[in-house]
Amino acid sequence: MRFAAKLLFLVGILVQPSVFPGGVLAADLRGTAIASLEAPAPVSLREALSRFLSLEMIRATFDVVRREDLEPALEEQSARWKSRPPTLSELADLNQQLLTEASYYLVSLSYVVQSGGAVFPSDRSEMIYANDTVSKLEDLRRQLVDAFETGGDVVPVLTEAERIRALTEGYRNVPKNLGIFDEHGALLDKALAEGPKGTPT
């Protein structure tokens, strides 16, 4: 089963009211830090676009959107928000979608490992890789919530999740055909630079 298809299958499982190995409850993740997202503080255009792109990149990981559509979608959103900055309601909705889908991504990876579906590199024992990976994913979940509560950057969390994804596919490093989040900064810079002239970023 392809990685994206496998994770989409698991995401479907996650919406059910069940408890996963290790006591992880999907509903708990979905509700985490909801209160902090209801009234977001205003953010810069760059920060808003960064979160929009992060959300689209998660969807590209799951093959929900095409990777080649990331850049035009970001440029279109940049042009729209330069003409009219996102409202607090729009930011709250964006934050909620990003928190939910990033949480599903992390929990799906954890379940792949705990259910024995990961194929780790052969340089270390599978048990060591599995234990380290599950622990790291739990740390990433906490970092994700902290990022939303403090207005921090979620990209480092997602970049590390992508590295773990590569490990579960047998790669010690993220191959170019799998890596998406390493392109985040370059795509963001390009979209901001190519916006309407005279419009502050």
JOHUZI-V905410 format. One record per residue. N is the residue number from 1. SS is DSSP state (H for helix, E for strand, - for the rest). D_FIRST is the distance of its C-alpha to the first C-alpha in Angstrom with 1 decimal. Layout:
n = [N & N]
ss = [SS & SS]
d_first = [D_FIRST & D_FIRST]
This chain:
n = [1 & 2 & 3 & 4 & 5 & 6 & 7 & 8 & 9 & 10 & 11 & 12 & 13 & 14 & 15 & 16 & 17 & 18 & 19 & 20 & 21 & 22 & 23 & 24 & 25 & 26 & 27 & 28 & 29 & 30 & 31 & 32 & 33 & 34 & 35 & 36 & 37 & 38 & 39 & 40 & 41 & 42 & 43 & 44 & 45 & 46 & 47 & 48 & 49 & 50 & 51 & 52 & 53 & 54 & 55 & 56 & 57 & 58 & 59 & 60 & 61 & 62 & 63 & 64 & 65 & 66 & 67 & 68 & 69 & 70 & 71 & 72 & 73 & 74 & 75 & 76 & 77 & 78 & 79 & 80 & 81 & 82 & 83 & 84 & 85 & 86 & 87 & 88 & 89 & 90 & 91 & 92 & 93 & 94 & 95 & 96 & 97 & 98 & 99 & 100 & 101 & 102 & 103 & 104 & 105 & 106 & 107 & 108 & 109 & 110 & 111 & 112 & 113 & 114 & 115 & 116 & 117 & 118 & 119 & 120 & 121 & 122 & 123 & 124 & 125 & 126 & 127 & 128 & 129 & 130 & 131 & 132 & 133 & 134 & 135 & 136 & 137 & 138 & 139 & 140 & 141 & 142 & 143 & 144 & 145 & 146 & 147 & 148 & 149 & 150 & 151 & 152 & 153 & 154 & 155 & 156 & 157 & 158 & 159 & 160 & 161 & 162 & 163 & 164 & 165 & 166 & 167 & 168 & 169 & 170 & 171 & 172 & 173 & 174 & 175 & 176 & 177 & 178 & 179 & 180 & 181 & 182 & 183 & 184 & 185 & 186 & 187 & 188 & 189 & 190 & 191 & 192 & 193 & 194 & 195 & 196 & 197 & 198 & 199 & 200 & 201]
ss = [- & - & H & H & H & H & H & H & H & H & H & H & H & H & - & - & - & - & E & E & - & - & - & E & E & H & H & H & H & H & H & - & - & H & H & H & H & H & - & - & - & - & - & - & H & H & H & H & H & H & H & H & H & H & H & H & H & H & H & H & H & - & - & - & - & - & H & H & H & H & H & H & H & H & H & H & H & H & H & H & H & H & H & - & - & - & - & H & H & H & H & H & H & H & H & H & H & H & H & H & H & H & H & H & H & H & H & H & H & H & H & H & H & H & - & - & - & - & - & - & - & - & - & - & - & H & H & H & H & H & H & H & H & H & H & H & H & H & H & H & H & H & H & H & H & H & H & H & H & H & - & - & - & - & H & H & H & H & H & H & H & H & H & H & H & H & H & H & - & - & - & - & - & - & - & - & - & - & - & - & H & H & H & H & H & H & H & H & H & H & H & H & H & - & - & - & - & - & - & - & -]
d_first = [0.0 & 3.8 & 6.5 & 8.4 & 6.5 & 6.0 & 9.6 & 10.8 & 10.0 & 11.9 & 14.5 & 15.2 & 15.9 & 18.1 & 20.5 & 21.5 & 24.6 & 23.1 & 23.6 & 20.9 & 21.7 & 24.5 & 26.0 & 24.0 & 24.7 & 22.8 & 26.0 & 27.8 & 25.7 & 26.0 & 29.7 & 30.3 & 33.0 & 33.3 & 37.0 & 37.0 & 35.1 & 37.6 & 40.3 & 38.9 & 41.4 & 41.8 & 39.8 & 40.4 & 38.7 & 36.8 & 35.4 & 34.5 & 32.7 & 30.9 & 29.4 & 28.6 & 26.8 & 24.9 & 23.7 & 22.7 & 20.8 & 18.8 & 17.9 & 17.1 & 14.7 & 12.8 & 13.5 & 16.2 & 18.8 & 18.9 & 19.8 & 22.8 & 24.1 & 24.6 & 28.0 & 29.6 & 28.6 & 30.1 & 33.2 & 33.7 & 33.5 & 35.8 & 38.4 & 38.3 & 38.8 & 41.5 & 43.4 & 42.9 & 41.5 & 38.9 & 40.6 & 40.1 & 38.4 & 35.9 & 35.3 & 34.8 & 32.2 & 30.4 & 30.6 & 29.3 & 26.2 & 25.6 & 26.2 & 24.0 & 20.9 & 21.5 & 21.9 & 18.6 & 16.9 & 18.8 & 18.3 & 14.5 & 14.5 & 17.1 & 15.2 & 12.1 & 14.9 & 17.1 & 14.6 & 13.8 & 10.3 & 11.8 & 12.5 & 15.9 & 18.4 & 20.7 & 24.0 & 24.1 & 23.4 & 20.1 & 22.5 & 24.3 & 21.3 & 19.9 & 23.4 & 24.2 & 21.0 & 21.5 & 25.1 & 24.5 & 22.2 & 25.0 & 27.5 & 25.6 & 25.6 & 29.3 & 29.8 & 28.0 & 30.4 & 33.3 & 32.5 & 32.9 & 35.9 & 37.7 & 36.6 & 34.8 & 32.1 & 28.4 & 27.1 & 27.6 & 25.5 & 22.6 & 23.1 & 22.9 & 19.7 & 18.1 & 19.5 & 17.9 & 14.5 & 15.1 & 16.3 & 13.2 & 11.5 & 14.5 & 16.9 & 20.4 & 21.1 & 19.2 & 18.6 & 20.2 & 17.2 & 15.6 & 19.0 & 20.2 & 22.8 & 25.0 & 26.0 & 27.2 & 30.8 & 31.4 & 30.1 & 32.2 & 35.3 & 35.0 & 34.8 & 37.8 & 39.8 & 39.3 & 40.4 & 43.8 & 46.7 & 48.9 & 46.4 & 46.1 & 42.7]
